[in-house]
């Protein structure tokens, strides 16, 4: 059969793109080696992701999609789809071999709110539910879908792609355009001869992770110790919770119903060794950090621990004649600041716009918007990498780590305000990557932090205070920042 677009991978990005295109009358086929529902990480949404969902839903008349942009509307419209409340980001420093302790000025913690209320807040996505829900909507809209397949051939000749696969039986399709939304799969990148640029990325971390029941409440643990500072301006449990180690961190993402995503992120050498025995790597890390051990004392995994030795990866280009990679397929850095969902959705939005343009055969040209996207996405991954790697370079000094985190939040606030003011991601780049003055200023400070420098609050404000419309750098907050998002 002949299709306009073939999409490899039926995670949230591939399914949303298929839903959009099929609804507009395009002939779409989705191919996936797995079947829904299936486990996936990359579960923490952000204001930038929510803004993208609302724009996509409004632009393409998909009201059901808009419900996922707020915790309150999600629970009202589709309570059967698993999610969790995310008011913002919380960080707590746990030096190895020492009990957790904070000061009145919160020298060992940071809370940054993205939303003013629970109803308007971001969400944690239970990906098995969310991806399956979106995939079903794509099929209902008219996309042809094949799950549980093995890709046997992916080649292009005479301006058309030929795709052959086996599953319950042999399959074959022809398509004008192929979009790869497989994440780390890499089939399309190899087919078009892209170069790996992993070694250009500065962030070198791996992870051990699973879903758990019985995870404790950090807020309850701290209140029992006489510390009530973790529940204002929001409960730190209702966040992407980061327990920061001397060389990494532990994520805690809570879903409704008692399920929790937990992962340890540490340097690739640790994660590579963890491949042999992830349970031992997990236990050894917890044993060296009393507070985290107490938090997870009654936690039990609902699936075996998984290990990824290195998460950061990058292909040399994101698009070419007749093909494109979703941003998180082109490259990924690290989950530290929850960039994955938002970056992927920014690609869905741009690709849909290009494919639905009046002359969508521009997808077959090696110039114009298609080529611009191909160049922009790897640069955006590199920009995320600069900001995230600066945070790791600050460790084990939590004050330097926190300062580098604030640089990241300055970039997100700039991006949110640009988009809220009517700019597009195609114009500004993800995380305002093409805002040259902002990028130059934040990079200069990031490089000084990575070189070992620590700034007083006054010095940091003197350098980048002009980029801080919401008071992120104001020491009067005492590391408790109540609201930053541009639209909530």
One Martini backbone bead per residue (centre of mass of N, CA, C, O) as a GRO file, in nm:
protein
  488
    1UNK     BB    1   0.100   0.033   0.015
    2UNK     BB    2   0.026   0.381  -0.005
    3UNK     BB    3   0.181   0.658   0.162
    4UNK     BB    4   0.260   0.959   0.298
    5UNK     BB    5   0.318   0.838   0.601
    6UNK     BB    6   0.574   0.698   0.804
    7UNK     BB    7   0.577   0.567   1.144
    8UNK     BB    8   0.824   0.512   1.380
    9UNK     BB    9   0.660   0.464   1.640
   10UNK     BB   10   0.405   0.464   1.934
   11UNK     BB   11   0.442   0.683   2.100
   12UNK     BB   12   0.341   0.990   2.180
   13UNK     BB   13   0.462   1.132   1.930
   14UNK     BB   14   0.375   0.941   1.699
   15UNK     BB   15   0.068   0.940   1.771
   16UNK     BB   16   0.009   1.241   1.748
   17UNK     BB   17   0.100   1.275   1.457
   18UNK     BB   18  -0.095   1.066   1.338
   19UNK     BB   19  -0.354   1.200   1.435
   20UNK     BB   20  -0.324   1.462   1.280
   21UNK     BB   21  -0.288   1.353   0.988
   22UNK     BB   22  -0.538   1.170   0.970
   23UNK     BB   23  -0.746   1.397   1.031
   24UNK     BB   24  -0.639   1.547   0.750
   25UNK     BB   25  -0.623   1.287   0.531
   26UNK     BB   26  -0.381   1.125   0.569
   27UNK     BB   27  -0.167   0.862   0.488
   28UNK     BB   28  -0.107   0.642   0.766
   29UNK     BB   29   0.171   0.461   0.914
   30UNK     BB   30   0.230   0.242   1.192
   31UNK     BB   31   0.539   0.122   1.346
   32UNK     BB   32   0.599  -0.152   1.591
   33UNK     BB   33   0.776  -0.376   1.797
   34UNK     BB   34   0.562  -0.328   2.000
   35UNK     BB   35   0.312  -0.330   2.266
   36UNK     BB   36   0.016  -0.239   2.393
   37UNK     BB   37   0.107  -0.200   2.687
   38UNK     BB   38   0.412  -0.015   2.794
   39UNK     BB   39   0.700   0.046   2.927
   40UNK     BB   40   0.809   0.385   3.032
   41UNK     BB   41   1.006   0.655   3.023
   42UNK     BB   42   0.941   0.981   3.038
   43UNK     BB   43   0.716   1.139   3.278
   44UNK     BB   44   0.778   1.463   3.280
   45UNK     BB   45   0.621   1.745   3.276
   46UNK     BB   46   0.574   2.086   3.143
   47UNK     BB   47   0.497   2.395   3.044
   48UNK     BB   48   0.603   2.354   2.753
   49UNK     BB   49   0.436   2.101   2.700
   50UNK     BB   50   0.155   2.222   2.757
   51UNK     BB   51   0.167   2.440   2.540
   52UNK     BB   52   0.192   2.244   2.303
   53UNK     BB   53  -0.073   2.093   2.342
   54UNK     BB   54  -0.258   2.339   2.309
   55UNK     BB   55  -0.169   2.419   2.026
   56UNK     BB   56  -0.226   2.154   1.881
   57UNK     BB   57  -0.526   2.131   1.955
   58UNK     BB   58  -0.616   2.403   1.827
   59UNK     BB   59  -0.498   2.377   1.536
   60UNK     BB   60  -0.637   2.058   1.498
   61UNK     BB   61  -0.903   1.996   1.661
   62UNK     BB   62  -0.802   1.844   1.957
   63UNK     BB   63  -0.958   1.834   2.247
   64UNK     BB   64  -0.856   1.578   2.398
   65UNK     BB   65  -0.555   1.672   2.424
   66UNK     BB   66  -0.587   1.923   2.615
   67UNK     BB   67  -0.638   1.767   2.887
   68UNK     BB   68  -0.317   1.700   2.935
   69UNK     BB   69  -0.224   2.009   3.029
   70UNK     BB   70  -0.384   1.938   3.303
   71UNK     BB   71  -0.464   1.802   3.595
   72UNK     BB   72  -0.766   1.877   3.612
   73UNK     BB   73  -0.856   1.796   3.318
   74UNK     BB   74  -0.759   1.508   3.326
   75UNK     BB   75  -0.940   1.400   3.559
   76UNK     BB   76  -1.209   1.476   3.415
   77UNK     BB   77  -1.168   1.337   3.118
   78UNK     BB   78  -0.920   1.093   3.204
   79UNK     BB   79  -0.895   0.899   3.480
   80UNK     BB   80  -0.788   0.621   3.343
   81UNK     BB   81  -0.529   0.786   3.301
   82UNK     BB   82  -0.222   0.786   3.414
   83UNK     BB   83  -0.122   1.011   3.687
   84UNK     BB   84   0.048   1.306   3.823
   85UNK     BB   85   0.144   1.546   4.041
   86UNK     BB   86   0.306   1.867   3.920
   87UNK     BB   87   0.430   2.165   4.062
   88UNK     BB   88   0.750   2.089   4.019
   89UNK     BB   89   1.069   2.134   4.182
   90UNK     BB   90   1.281   1.917   4.385
   91UNK     BB   91   1.571   1.958   4.615
   92UNK     BB   92   1.814   1.725   4.778
   93UNK     BB   93   2.095   1.695   4.985
   94UNK     BB   94   2.318   1.386   4.994
   95UNK     BB   95   2.573   1.314   5.153
   96UNK     BB   96   2.789   1.082   5.189
   97UNK     BB   97   2.753   0.941   5.512
   98UNK     BB   98   2.505   1.140   5.572
   99UNK     BB   99   2.270   1.302   5.710
  100UNK     BB  100   2.010   1.479   5.657
  101UNK     BB  101   2.052   1.848   5.628
  102UNK     BB  102   1.937   2.167   5.716
  103UNK     BB  103   1.867   2.514   5.693
  104UNK     BB  104   1.707   2.812   5.729
  105UNK     BB  105   1.827   2.880   5.419
  106UNK     BB  106   1.843   2.619   5.247
  107UNK     BB  107   2.134   2.479   5.162
  108UNK     BB  108   1.991   2.168   5.087
  109UNK     BB  109   1.767   2.324   4.901
  110UNK     BB  110   1.496   2.321   4.637
  111UNK     BB  111   1.205   2.516   4.527
  112UNK     BB  112   1.020   2.501   4.208
  113UNK     BB  113   0.753   2.650   4.072
  114UNK     BB  114   0.509   2.616   3.793
  115UNK     BB  115   0.248   2.636   3.981
  116UNK     BB  116  -0.033   2.765   4.170
  117UNK     BB  117  -0.200   2.494   4.125
  118UNK     BB  118  -0.324   2.187   4.096
  119UNK     BB  119  -0.518   2.216   3.848
  120UNK     BB  120  -0.271   2.381   3.678
  121UNK     BB  121  -0.080   2.157   3.661
  122UNK     BB  122   0.132   1.940   3.609
  123UNK     BB  123   0.259   1.611   3.496
  124UNK     BB  124   0.264   1.266   3.530
  125UNK     BB  125   0.336   1.002   3.306
  126UNK     BB  126   0.181   0.701   3.242
  127UNK     BB  127   0.294   0.562   2.965
  128UNK     BB  128   0.124   0.310   2.922
  129UNK     BB  129  -0.140   0.479   2.910
  130UNK     BB  130  -0.082   0.722   2.726
  131UNK     BB  131   0.021   0.580   2.470
  132UNK     BB  132  -0.230   0.402   2.427
  133UNK     BB  133  -0.437   0.632   2.404
  134UNK     BB  134  -0.306   0.772   2.156
  135UNK     BB  135  -0.302   0.528   1.968
  136UNK     BB  136  -0.609   0.489   1.956
  137UNK     BB  137  -0.667   0.770   1.832
  138UNK     BB  138  -0.508   0.731   1.572
  139UNK     BB  139  -0.675   0.493   1.467
  140UNK     BB  140  -0.953   0.634   1.474
  141UNK     BB  141  -0.852   0.859   1.262
  142UNK     BB  142  -0.693   0.635   1.035
  143UNK     BB  143  -0.452   0.490   1.121
  144UNK     BB  144  -0.229   0.265   1.039
  145UNK     BB  145  -0.145  -0.038   1.235
  146UNK     BB  146   0.167  -0.202   1.361
  147UNK     BB  147   0.245  -0.453   1.583
  148UNK     BB  148   0.504  -0.661   1.652
  149UNK     BB  149   0.749  -0.589   1.465
  150UNK     BB  150   0.991  -0.656   1.203
  151UNK     BB  151   1.240  -0.490   1.050
  152UNK     BB  152   1.371  -0.557   0.716
  153UNK     BB  153   1.308  -0.282   0.542
  154UNK     BB  154   1.481   0.044   0.457
  155UNK     BB  155   1.413   0.226   0.159
  156UNK     BB  156   1.523   0.450  -0.119
  157UNK     BB  157   1.342   0.523  -0.432
  158UNK     BB  158   1.217   0.749  -0.639
  159UNK     BB  159   1.101   0.914  -0.375
  160UNK     BB  160   1.057   0.632  -0.220
  161UNK     BB  161   0.954   0.428   0.035
  162UNK     BB  162   1.053   0.104   0.157
  163UNK     BB  163   0.862  -0.122   0.368
  164UNK     BB  164   0.956  -0.411   0.559
  165UNK     BB  165   0.779  -0.680   0.739
  166UNK     BB  166   0.734  -0.873   1.039
  167UNK     BB  167   0.481  -1.080   1.210
  168UNK     BB  168   0.197  -1.229   1.159
  169UNK     BB  169   0.309  -1.114   0.886
  170UNK     BB  170   0.375  -0.988   0.600
  171UNK     BB  171   0.496  -0.653   0.508
  172UNK     BB  172   0.408  -0.359   0.293
  173UNK     BB  173   0.536  -0.022   0.212
  174UNK     BB  174   0.468   0.302   0.083
  175UNK     BB  175   0.649   0.627   0.114
  176UNK     BB  176   0.731   0.963   0.114
  177UNK     BB  177   0.751   0.961   0.436
  178UNK     BB  178   0.977   0.936   0.721
  179UNK     BB  179   0.926   0.887   1.076
  180UNK     BB  180   1.126   0.894   1.373
  181UNK     BB  181   0.987   0.762   1.707
  182UNK     BB  182   1.203   0.548   1.875
  183UNK     BB  183   1.442   0.693   1.983
  184UNK     BB  184   1.710   0.466   2.016
  185UNK     BB  185   1.686   0.290   1.759
  186UNK     BB  186   1.807   0.406   1.449
  187UNK     BB  187   1.709   0.306   1.164
  188UNK     BB  188   1.696   0.569   0.993
  189UNK     BB  189   1.980   0.677   1.045
  190UNK     BB  190   2.117   0.435   0.907
  191UNK     BB  191   1.975   0.452   0.627
  192UNK     BB  192   2.100   0.768   0.582
  193UNK     BB  193   2.397   0.797   0.719
  194UNK     BB  194   2.446   0.887   0.998
  195UNK     BB  195   2.612   1.044   1.256
  196UNK     BB  196   2.770   1.006   1.549
  197UNK     BB  197   2.764   1.257   1.848
  198UNK     BB  198   2.811   1.170   2.146
  199UNK     BB  199   3.108   1.294   2.209
  200UNK     BB  200   2.994   1.602   2.220
  201UNK     BB  201   2.880   1.529   2.489
  202UNK     BB  202   2.904   1.610   2.839
  203UNK     BB  203   2.691   1.416   2.925
  204UNK     BB  204   2.765   1.118   3.150
  205UNK     BB  205   2.495   0.910   3.198
  206UNK     BB  206   2.321   0.675   3.401
  207UNK     BB  207   2.072   0.406   3.482
  208UNK     BB  208   1.848   0.299   3.750
  209UNK     BB  209   1.512   0.143   3.721
  210UNK     BB  210   1.157   0.180   3.828
  211UNK     BB  211   0.864   0.057   3.962
  212UNK     BB  212   0.678   0.140   4.267
  213UNK     BB  213   0.588   0.045   4.587
  214UNK     BB  214   0.601   0.201   4.905
  215UNK     BB  215   0.675   0.490   4.895
  216UNK     BB  216   0.765   0.740   5.066
  217UNK     BB  217   0.749   1.047   5.250
  218UNK     BB  218   0.939   1.322   5.267
  219UNK     BB  219   0.758   1.514   5.423
  220UNK     BB  220   0.708   1.323   5.664
  221UNK     BB  221   1.001   1.284   5.747
  222UNK     BB  222   1.061   1.585   5.803
  223UNK     BB  223   0.834   1.640   6.008
  224UNK     BB  224   0.938   1.427   6.216
  225UNK     BB  225   1.215   1.615   6.236
  226UNK     BB  226   1.101   1.930   6.237
  227UNK     BB  227   1.056   1.982   5.917
  228UNK     BB  228   0.848   2.231   5.726
  229UNK     BB  229   1.001   2.327   5.444
  230UNK     BB  230   0.867   2.110   5.217
  231UNK     BB  231   0.548   2.258   5.195
  232UNK     BB  232   0.681   2.533   5.088
  233UNK     BB  233   0.469   2.629   4.835
  234UNK     BB  234   0.488   2.309   4.821
  235UNK     BB  235   0.485   1.984   4.791
  236UNK     BB  236   0.758   1.794   4.727
  237UNK     BB  237   0.602   1.535   4.635
  238UNK     BB  238   0.455   1.741   4.418
  239UNK     BB  239   0.704   1.641   4.218
  240UNK     BB  240   1.012   1.657   4.087
  241UNK     BB  241   1.214   1.456   4.270
  242UNK     BB  242   1.542   1.544   4.404
  243UNK     BB  243   1.818   1.339   4.507
  244UNK     BB  244   2.127   1.461   4.582
  245UNK     BB  245   2.440   1.373   4.502
  246UNK     BB  246   2.780   1.383   4.449
  247UNK     BB  247   2.719   1.226   4.131
  248UNK     BB  248   2.392   1.277   4.141
  249UNK     BB  249   2.061   1.112   4.140
  250UNK     BB  250   1.713   1.087   4.253
  251UNK     BB  251   1.408   0.986   4.134
  252UNK     BB  252   1.062   1.110   4.210
  253UNK     BB  253   0.747   0.980   4.075
  254UNK     BB  254   0.408   1.038   4.133
  255UNK     BB  255   0.120   0.846   4.124
  256UNK     BB  256  -0.176   0.756   4.114
  257UNK     BB  257  -0.226   0.474   4.343
  258UNK     BB  258   0.103   0.428   4.446
  259UNK     BB  259   0.279   0.477   4.209
  260UNK     BB  260   0.648   0.482   4.144
  261UNK     BB  261   0.910   0.656   4.006
  262UNK     BB  262   1.251   0.520   4.015
  263UNK     BB  263   1.588   0.671   3.994
  264UNK     BB  264   1.931   0.631   3.918
  265UNK     BB  265   2.187   0.889   3.863
  266UNK     BB  266   2.504   0.828   3.712
  267UNK     BB  267   2.781   0.760   3.601
  268UNK     BB  268   2.874   0.546   3.349
  269UNK     BB  269   3.056   0.360   3.514
  270UNK     BB  270   2.837   0.276   3.713
  271UNK     BB  271   2.617   0.185   3.502
  272UNK     BB  272   2.786  -0.033   3.365
  273UNK     BB  273   2.823  -0.208   3.617
  274UNK     BB  274   2.508  -0.236   3.672
  275UNK     BB  275   2.439  -0.442   3.451
  276UNK     BB  276   2.531  -0.700   3.617
  277UNK     BB  277   2.397  -0.557   3.907
  278UNK     BB  278   2.143  -0.361   3.987
  279UNK     BB  279   2.081  -0.435   4.283
  280UNK     BB  280   2.357  -0.365   4.401
  281UNK     BB  281   2.375  -0.072   4.304
  282UNK     BB  282   2.125   0.016   4.454
  283UNK     BB  283   2.200  -0.071   4.747
  284UNK     BB  284   2.468   0.088   4.770
  285UNK     BB  285   2.348   0.370   4.737
  286UNK     BB  286   2.148   0.364   4.975
  287UNK     BB  287   2.355   0.293   5.206
  288UNK     BB  288   2.504   0.593   5.165
  289UNK     BB  289   2.188   0.714   5.212
  290UNK     BB  290   1.986   0.761   5.467
  291UNK     BB  291   1.738   0.921   5.356
  292UNK     BB  292   1.679   0.741   5.106
  293UNK     BB  293   1.651   0.476   5.256
  294UNK     BB  294   1.401   0.564   5.419
  295UNK     BB  295   1.216   0.629   5.172
  296UNK     BB  296   1.276   0.306   5.051
  297UNK     BB  297   1.225   0.079   5.270
  298UNK     BB  298   0.914  -0.014   5.146
  299UNK     BB  299   1.001  -0.060   4.864
  300UNK     BB  300   0.861  -0.218   4.558
  301UNK     BB  301   0.903  -0.370   4.275
  302UNK     BB  302   0.700  -0.435   3.972
  303UNK     BB  303   0.981  -0.458   3.828
  304UNK     BB  304   1.263  -0.496   3.707
  305UNK     BB  305   1.555  -0.374   3.702
  306UNK     BB  306   1.698  -0.118   3.505
  307UNK     BB  307   1.975  -0.055   3.268
  308UNK     BB  308   2.164   0.244   3.161
  309UNK     BB  309   2.482   0.336   3.078
  310UNK     BB  310   2.380   0.554   2.847
  311UNK     BB  311   2.182   0.841   2.756
  312UNK     BB  312   2.355   1.001   2.575
  313UNK     BB  313   2.266   1.125   2.241
  314UNK     BB  314   2.365   1.177   1.876
  315UNK     BB  315   2.273   1.303   1.574
  316UNK     BB  316   2.368   1.501   1.298
  317UNK     BB  317   2.057   1.485   1.200
  318UNK     BB  318   1.683   1.547   1.157
  319UNK     BB  319   1.684   1.594   0.832
  320UNK     BB  320   1.558   1.513   0.497
  321UNK     BB  321   1.480   1.372   0.213
  322UNK     BB  322   1.192   1.216   0.333
  323UNK     BB  323   1.292   1.284   0.641
  324UNK     BB  324   1.262   1.233   1.010
  325UNK     BB  325   1.332   1.332   1.347
  326UNK     BB  326   1.257   1.324   1.644
  327UNK     BB  327   1.423   1.481   1.884
  328UNK     BB  328   1.449   1.213   2.080
  329UNK     BB  329   1.593   1.062   1.840
  330UNK     BB  330   1.829   1.246   1.772
  331UNK     BB  331   1.829   1.333   2.094
  332UNK     BB  332   1.977   1.290   2.430
  333UNK     BB  333   2.071   1.351   2.771
  334UNK     BB  334   1.871   1.393   3.041
  335UNK     BB  335   1.632   1.396   3.324
  336UNK     BB  336   1.683   1.634   3.525
  337UNK     BB  337   1.465   1.867   3.367
  338UNK     BB  338   1.237   1.751   3.182
  339UNK     BB  339   1.275   1.770   2.841
  340UNK     BB  340   1.152   1.539   2.662
  341UNK     BB  341   0.850   1.599   2.610
  342UNK     BB  342   0.883   1.889   2.503
  343UNK     BB  343   1.075   1.830   2.267
  344UNK     BB  344   0.900   1.632   2.118
  345UNK     BB  345   0.651   1.825   2.079
  346UNK     BB  346   0.804   2.037   1.914
  347UNK     BB  347   0.836   1.839   1.674
  348UNK     BB  348   0.545   1.772   1.613
  349UNK     BB  349   0.462   2.059   1.546
  350UNK     BB  350   0.662   2.108   1.311
  351UNK     BB  351   0.599   1.860   1.134
  352UNK     BB  352   0.301   1.914   1.091
  353UNK     BB  353   0.329   2.185   0.952
  354UNK     BB  354   0.498   2.080   0.709
  355UNK     BB  355   0.309   1.840   0.612
  356UNK     BB  356   0.043   2.050   0.593
  357UNK     BB  357   0.132   2.206   0.385
  358UNK     BB  358   0.053   2.289   0.074
  359UNK     BB  359   0.374   2.205   0.010
  360UNK     BB  360   0.472   1.908   0.138
  361UNK     BB  361   0.710   1.839  -0.068
  362UNK     BB  362   0.937   1.981   0.099
  363UNK     BB  363   1.029   1.712   0.236
  364UNK     BB  364   1.212   1.652  -0.037
  365UNK     BB  365   1.386   1.889   0.042
  366UNK     BB  366   1.725   2.044   0.103
  367UNK     BB  367   1.545   2.291   0.209
  368UNK     BB  368   1.430   2.500   0.418
  369UNK     BB  369   1.243   2.396   0.682
  370UNK     BB  370   1.350   2.108   0.679
  371UNK     BB  371   1.654   2.178   0.704
  372UNK     BB  372   1.628   2.355   0.955
  373UNK     BB  373   1.539   2.129   1.139
  374UNK     BB  374   1.789   1.945   1.096
  375UNK     BB  375   1.979   2.162   1.240
  376UNK     BB  376   1.834   2.249   1.506
  377UNK     BB  377   1.806   1.996   1.688
  378UNK     BB  378   2.106   1.935   1.756
  379UNK     BB  379   2.145   2.216   1.885
  380UNK     BB  380   1.938   2.176   2.113
  381UNK     BB  381   2.081   1.941   2.247
  382UNK     BB  382   2.341   2.101   2.305
  383UNK     BB  383   2.201   2.309   2.492
  384UNK     BB  384   2.103   2.115   2.704
  385UNK     BB  385   2.384   2.003   2.769
  386UNK     BB  386   2.511   2.258   2.882
  387UNK     BB  387   2.312   2.293   3.119
  388UNK     BB  388   2.328   2.008   3.251
  389UNK     BB  389   2.641   1.975   3.281
  390UNK     BB  390   2.670   2.212   3.481
  391UNK     BB  391   2.538   2.069   3.720
  392UNK     BB  392   2.738   1.832   3.748
  393UNK     BB  393   2.995   2.016   3.775
  394UNK     BB  394   2.905   2.125   4.067
  395UNK     BB  395   2.972   1.869   4.180
  396UNK     BB  396   2.930   1.835   4.529
  397UNK     BB  397   2.833   2.130   4.517
  398UNK     BB  398   2.523   2.250   4.580
  399UNK     BB  399   2.546   2.551   4.514
  400UNK     BB  400   2.646   2.513   4.222
  401UNK     BB  401   2.419   2.337   4.127
  402UNK     BB  402   2.193   2.545   4.178
  403UNK     BB  403   2.299   2.766   3.991
  404UNK     BB  404   2.277   2.593   3.734
  405UNK     BB  405   1.972   2.549   3.755
  406UNK     BB  406   1.894   2.850   3.727
  407UNK     BB  407   1.985   2.874   3.436
  408UNK     BB  408   1.777   2.684   3.324
  409UNK     BB  409   1.526   2.845   3.425
  410UNK     BB  410   1.585   3.096   3.258
  411UNK     BB  411   1.542   2.957   2.986
  412UNK     BB  412   1.248   2.865   3.033
  413UNK     BB  413   1.122   3.141   3.083
  414UNK     BB  414   1.198   3.261   2.811
  415UNK     BB  415   1.046   3.053   2.640
  416UNK     BB  416   0.763   3.089   2.758
  417UNK     BB  417   0.739   3.396   2.688
  418UNK     BB  418   0.776   3.374   2.389
  419UNK     BB  419   0.533   3.190   2.332
  420UNK     BB  420   0.315   3.365   2.477
  421UNK     BB  421   0.393   3.611   2.263
  422UNK     BB  422   0.396   3.429   1.964
  423UNK     BB  423   0.617   3.255   1.930
  424UNK     BB  424   0.816   3.008   1.780
  425UNK     BB  425   1.011   2.734   1.775
  426UNK     BB  426   1.122   2.778   1.490
  427UNK     BB  427   1.238   3.062   1.572
  428UNK     BB  428   1.374   3.006   1.879
  429UNK     BB  429   1.379   2.740   1.987
  430UNK     BB  430   1.455   2.528   2.214
  431UNK     BB  431   1.506   2.702   2.491
  432UNK     BB  432   1.601   2.949   2.327
  433UNK     BB  433   1.850   2.871   2.129
  434UNK     BB  434   1.820   3.153   1.933
  435UNK     BB  435   1.906   3.328   2.184
  436UNK     BB  436   2.197   3.475   2.190
  437UNK     BB  437   2.223   3.644   2.450
  438UNK     BB  438   2.132   3.424   2.645
  439UNK     BB  439   2.334   3.202   2.565
  440UNK     BB  440   2.591   3.361   2.626
  441UNK     BB  441   2.539   3.428   2.925
  442UNK     BB  442   2.487   3.137   3.036
  443UNK     BB  443   2.748   3.004   2.934
  444UNK     BB  444   2.953   3.174   3.090
  445UNK     BB  445   2.856   3.085   3.372
  446UNK     BB  446   2.864   2.782   3.335
  447UNK     BB  447   3.174   2.767   3.282
  448UNK     BB  448   3.255   2.875   3.563
  449UNK     BB  449   3.126   2.651   3.727
  450UNK     BB  450   3.281   2.414   3.585
  451UNK     BB  451   3.565   2.550   3.689
  452UNK     BB  452   3.476   2.616   4.021
  453UNK     BB  453   3.286   2.847   4.050
  454UNK     BB  454   3.141   3.071   4.295
  455UNK     BB  455   2.849   3.258   4.372
  456UNK     BB  456   2.706   3.515   4.470
  457UNK     BB  457   2.401   3.644   4.453
  458UNK     BB  458   2.503   3.921   4.348
  459UNK     BB  459   2.685   3.818   4.117
  460UNK     BB  460   2.467   3.665   3.960
  461UNK     BB  461   2.281   3.911   3.913
  462UNK     BB  462   2.489   4.082   3.757
  463UNK     BB  463   2.507   3.877   3.511
  464UNK     BB  464   2.166   3.758   3.493
  465UNK     BB  465   1.930   3.949   3.596
  466UNK     BB  466   1.815   4.044   3.309
  467UNK     BB  467   1.688   3.726   3.286
  468UNK     BB  468   1.485   3.786   3.561
  469UNK     BB  469   1.139   3.830   3.584
  470UNK     BB  470   1.075   3.624   3.861
  471UNK     BB  471   1.310   3.595   4.091
  472UNK     BB  472   1.516   3.349   4.107
  473UNK     BB  473   1.775   3.532   4.234
  474UNK     BB  474   1.631   3.595   4.496
  475UNK     BB  475   1.728   3.560   4.828
  476UNK     BB  476   1.444   3.600   4.969
  477UNK     BB  477   1.337   3.305   4.900
  478UNK     BB  478   1.510   3.074   5.018
  479UNK     BB  479   1.465   2.837   4.798
  480UNK     BB  480   1.145   2.948   4.750
  481UNK     BB  481   0.964   2.919   4.451
  482UNK     BB  482   0.631   2.986   4.364
  483UNK     BB  483   0.651   3.120   4.054
  484UNK     BB  484   0.720   3.088   3.678
  485UNK     BB  485   0.513   3.059   3.484
  486UNK     BB  486   0.361   3.229   3.213
  487UNK     BB  487   0.039   3.077   3.223
  488UNK     BB  488  -0.029   2.996   3.561
   0.00000   0.00000   0.00000
